Amino acid sequence: NFTIHGLWPDKEGTVLQKCKPKPNYVNFKDKMFNDLDKNWIQLKFDEDYGRNKQPLWLYQYLKHGSCC
């Protein structure tokens, strides 16, 4: 498999990250959860913790996804 780490929004050559206001993160579920769990595995964390707390996806969403 080939995986892309991520795509970051930018504005005039400046990478946008940790945008305000901080968005409300809602745990992924259903098909989106299954796709992420298959293709973007949270290897740094215990399996149950990763699935329940979703720390990798939360971090990436707050840092980069919050700007979209």
Secondary structure, DSSP 8 states (H G I E B T S, - for coil): ---------EETTEE--S-SS--------HHHHHHHHHHS--TTS-HHHHHHH-HHHHHHHHHTGGG-
